[in-house]
Amino acid sequence: MPPLPLMRRVRQVFPPTTPLDLPAAVAAGLDRLCPALRPGATVAVGVGSRGITSLARLVALVVAGLRERGVKPFLFPAMGSHGGATPEGQVQLLASYGVTEAALGVQIRPSLEVRQVGVSAESVPAFCSVEALAADAIVLLNRVKPHTDFFSPTLGSGLIKMTVVGLGKQAGASAMHDAACRIGHERAIRGIWRVLRDATPLIGGLAVLEDQHHATARVTGVRAADFEAVEPRLLADARALLPLLPFEEIDLLVVDRIGKNISGTGMDTNVINRSVHGYSAALAREGRPAPFIRRIFVRGLTPETHGNGVGIGLADVTTARVVRSLDQQAMAMNALTAMAPQSAKVPLWFADDREALVRTLGALALRQGEEPRVVRIADTLSVTQLEVSAALWPEVEGRAGLEFTGPPRAWTFDADGSLRDEA
């Protein structure tokens, strides 16, 4: 068996972004949304399960800003079937981001009870949270980014999708995904969204964009009536900010962690160019057939995902440690709601990291004398810092936007076969 290749740390250098004045950005966003609210009105603020940077601070600023404007906010989880589709699980998810009643001084109403408020033009039922419906107004907070299940130049994972899945809870998410299997994601989402726009007290949302360093780049207040006009522009900007892997061909991608806070599919399909539905992801649709990744090895789950390993089915190899950490019930609920049971399939697994690496590299069928092209990342949100094997060093040397940040080094393991450090 050949030895493991030497690795070197590499940094992707992206254009610098101007630090955002977060309080001012949130205040400006609320100024666009709140003029029609009467003093004392109740406002339901929908908060999702994605790993938005500074989520707790953003929510705190929204809550404080609404109170300054004389209204009464409360929070509700807007996350479909995540957290095992239970109120307790969804409260726990929010708590893992620091969003708690005690920390923010605001009530969280986690009920998953919904009411059908109409039927779309495509004959799909539209559901809305009963708690949110009872409020005088609804405001959503969500990150805008390319979707992981389908490609569209005008619709991604943003405020429109959060309206459908977040307001609709588990029932709404299930109805949307069921319809998407028959008529496509974009048609299903837009149809349900238009019903919810007209049948609920949704006044708008705060759209968050993040840069290549996973820092908040922009917060934009968008009125509900303007979602369809504004979101395509936000999506284009988000796609331009999306950090990608800088190589066209990779033999083995080692991913230290996956999770629902990283991506709805555990790993962002826009980064790894694989899809839970078995077709090429957005990069290929846009004319970029790369990266072509022969094997993906997932080493762990994020703490914030609470055992929901949806997306593990995108990997080829994992370890016994990961398999033991999976919450089968939460994973099954999420995968079945999304009509994507293949995303929860457990890949080939080995006793530890060392065995997984050795066995996977040995099964690449490389030509005699050919060195494997190995890349290691912490997760698909964190691709500014990478480790790459010797076969890729020539592609780094002298290339704009890439620089070595450390000397060659060998893989190091603990006595139990676990890698000692992260990418």
N, C-alpha and C positions, 0 to 999 in steps of 0.2 A: 504494500500500500504506500503510495507516494506521501511525503511529508506535507503538512499543511503549509500553504504559501505564506511568505512574509507579507505584512500589511503596513501601510502608511496612512496616517491621518491626513485628510484633505479638507479644505474649506472652499465652499462656493462663495464667491464674492458677488454680491448683488448691489445695484445702485443704492446709495443711502436714501432713507426716507426721513422727512421732517417729523420730529416728535409731535404727537397729537396732544392738544389741550383737551383732555377727556371731559372735564366738567363743562367747558364751553361748548364742546361738540354735542353733548347730551342735551344741554339747555337749548341750543339752537334747534335740535331735532324735536324736542317737546314743544317749542314755540310754534312749529308748523302743525302740530297735531291737536293742541289743546284749546284754541280760541273758542270753539263751539261748546266747550264743557261748562256747565253751570256750577257755581260754588256748591260744594257738598256732594257732588256726583261721585258714585262709586266707579272705580276703574280697575278692571281685571287685567293684570300684566302677565302675559304668557312667557314663560322661561323654559328653554329647551334643555336637551341633554348633551349637546355638543360641547367640546372643550374650548370654549371661547376664552381667549386670554383676558384676564381681569374681569371675568364674568361677575363675580360678587361685587366688585366695585361699580361696574356698569349698572347692575340691578339696584345697588344702593343709591346711585346718582339718579336713576329713574324714579325710584320711590320718593326720594327727597324732593326732586323737582316737581313731581305731581302734587306733593303736599304743599309746596310753596305756592302752587297755583290754586290752592283752595279745594282740592278734591281728595277723595279717600281711596288710596290704592290697596289692593291685595294681590298676591301672587297665585298663579296656578301652573302646575307642570304642563307644558305643551310639548309632549314627546311621544305620542302614539303608543306603541306597545313596549317601550323601553322600561327598564326597572321591573321586568317580569309582568308588566301590565297590572300592577297593584299599586294602590295609593301609597303604601308603606315603602315599596321599592322605589317609586319615583321621588318621594321625599328624601330617601337615602341618597339617591343620585344627586339631587340638588345640594344636599348637605356636603357631599364630597367635593363640591366646588366652593364651599363656604357660604352657600345660599341657604340660610336657616332663619326661622322666625326670631330666635334669640339674637343672632348677629345683626339682623337688619331691622328688627323692631316692626315687622309687618306680618300679617297673617298669611299662611299658605293654605290654600283650599285644594286638596289633592284628589277629590272625587273623580272617578272615571265615568260617572253617569253622564249620558248624552241624550239629546233629543234630536230626532230627525226634523230638519227645518225645510226640506224640499228635495227635489229630484232634478238632476242636471239634464241638459238637452240630450245627453247620451244615455238617459235612463239610469243614472247612478245615484243612489241615495246620498244626501249630504247631511252629516251629523255635526252637532256643536255641543261642547261642554255645557251642562246645565248651570254650573257655577258661573261660567263666563256669560251665558245668556242672561242671567239674573242681574248682571252689572249694567250700569248706565252706558259704559263704554269699554271697549277692549283695545289694548295696545300690545303688540308683539315685539319681542327682542330676539333677533336672529342674525347669524352670520350668513352672508351671501357668498356662494362658491359654486363651481361646476358640480353637477350632480354625479353620483357614482354609479347610477343604474342606467342612465340614458344620456344621450347628447342632444342638446338644443342650443342654438346661438342666442335664444331669447329667454329660456327658462332653465333655472338650475335649482340648487338647494338654497332657497331664500324665503322671502316673506310670503309669497304665494303658496309655496309648498308647505310652509309652516302653518298657514291658515288651515289647509286641508287636513294635515296630519296632526298638528298640534291642537287645534280647536276640536278636531274630530275624535281625539283620543284613540283607543285601540279599535273601536268600531269604525271610526272614520279612516284610519290607516288601512284596515282590512278591506273596506269597501273600495278605497282608491287602488290598492294593489291588485285586487281582483279585477277591477275594470281595466287596469293597465295591461294585464295579461291578454285582454281581448282587443282593446282599442289603442293601446300605447300610453305611456306615462304622460306625455304632454297633453294629449287630448283629455285624458281622465282628470288630471289635476286642474287644468283650466276650467273644465266644465263644472266641477265641484266648487272651485274657488268662486265662480261667478254667482252661484247660489248663495254661498256664505257671505259674500260681499253685500248682497242685497237683503239677506234675511237675519243678519246679526248686527249688534251695535259696534262692530269693528270700525274704529276710526283711523287706524293706521299702525305703523310699526317703525322701529328703529333698526335700520340695516347696518350691520357691522362688516367692514372689510378688513382683512389682515394681510400684512406684507409677508415677504419671504422668510422673515425671522419670527413669524407667528406673533407679531406685535400688532396692536390695533392701529390701522392706518386711517380709517375714516368711520364716522358714525353719521348716518343720514336719516333724517326723519322723512317718512314717505306717507302721505295720506292714502287711505285704502282705495279711493277712486283712482289714484295714480299708480298703483302697483304695477299694472301691466305696461304702462308707458315708461316707468322709471327703471324697473328691474333689469331689462336688457342692457342698459348702459352700465349699471352696477355689476352685472355678471361679466361683461366684457372687461371691466377694470379688474375684477377679481381673478379672471382667467390670466390676465397679464401679470398678476402678482403671484400666481401659483408657482411655488418652487418645484422643479422637476429633477429627476436623476440626469446627470450630464453625460451619460454614455449610451451608445446605440445598442450595444450587445453586452449582456451580463450572463455568465454561466450560473452563478449562485448569488442570490440576494439574501443576506442575513438580516432579519428584522427583529430587533430586540423586544419590541412590544407592539401589540395591537389592542384596539379597544373602541367602544362606542364613542368615547370622548375624542378619539383621533379621527374617526370617520364612521359614517353609518354602516359601512362595510368592513369596519375594523382596520383595514388598510385602504387608502384612497386609490380607487381604480384608475384615476387620472395619472397617478404617479407610477403604479406598477404595470399599467396597460393590460390588466386582466379584468374580467367582469364576472359577477356572480351568475349572469345569465348565459355565459359561454360564448359571447361574441366580443369583438374588439371594443375596447373602451373609447372614450372621447378622443384620445390622442390620435388613434388610427383614423377616426372619422374626420379629423381635421387635416389629414394628409401627412401626419407623422407616424410612421409604422413602428416607432421605437418608444421605449426600450423593449427589446426582445429579451425576456428573462427565462432561461431554461428551468431553473429551480428556485423556489422560495422556501426558506427555512425560518419559521416563526419560533422565537425563543420564549415568549412570555406574554401575559396580559397586563394591561394597566390596572392599577388599583381602582381607578374610577369606573371601570366597566363592570365591577362586581361580578365577575365570572361569566359575563355575557361575551362569549368568544365568537359571535357571528363574524364571519370573514375568515375564520380559520380554514374554511373550505377552499379559499383562494391559494392556500399554501400547499406545498408538496410534502413538507417534512416538518415535524415538531418533536417535542420530547414528552416523556412520561409526566414530568412536572407540569407542563401545560395541560395535558389531558386531565390530570387530577384537579386542576384549578377551575375547570369548566363547570358552570352552573347549567346543567342540562335543561332544567325547566325554563329559566329565563331565556336561554338560547333558542329553545324550541318555540316558545311563544313569539319571539321576535322574528325568527326565520319563517315560521308559518304565516304570520300576519303579513309579511312582505312577499309571500308566495315564492320564496327562494330557499327551500330546504337544503339545496346544494351548498349554500353559504355556511351551513353549520356542519357539513361533513368533516369528520376527523381524519386528517391525512395520516400517512405513514409516520409512526413515532418510534423514537429510540430512547434508551435509558437516560441519556444525558446529552449535553451540548457537544462534548468531544466525539461521542459515537455518531451523533447526527451529522456533524461536519465531515468526519472521515468517511462514513458510508455514502453520503450524498456526493461528495467530490469523487469518490471512487466509481460512482455510477453515471458519470457525465459522458463517458465514451469519447474522451478527447483523443486527438491524434497523438502518436508517440512523440514525446518531447514538448508537447503543447502545454503551456501554463494556464491554469484556470483563471477566468476573469471573475473575481469575487468582489462584491461590494457589501459593506455592512453599514446599516443605519439604525438609529434609535427607534424611529417610527416614521411614518410617511408624512407627518407634519414637520419633521426635523431633518431636512436633507441639506441644510447648510453645512453640517459637519458629517463627514463620511470617513470610512476606512476603505482602502482599495488595495487589491493585491498587486504583485509586481507586474503582472501582465498588462495592467492598466496604467502603470506609471508613465510610459511614453506618451499617453494621451493627456496626462496632466501637465507634463513639463512644457513650459512655454505657452500654455493655452490661456487666453484671457478669461478671467472669471474663475480660475481654479488655482489654488496654491497649496503646497505641502505645508503642514503645520507640525510635523514630527518626523523622527527618523524611522527607518524600517524596524519592525519589531515582530516577534513571534506571538502566536496565540498563547495565552496563559490560562490555566484552569485550576480550580480548587480541587481538593481531594475527592469531592463527589462528582467531578467531571463538568462542573458548571464554569462558564467563562467568568473571569474575575472582574471585568469592567464592562462598561457600556460603550457603544460607538460614540 
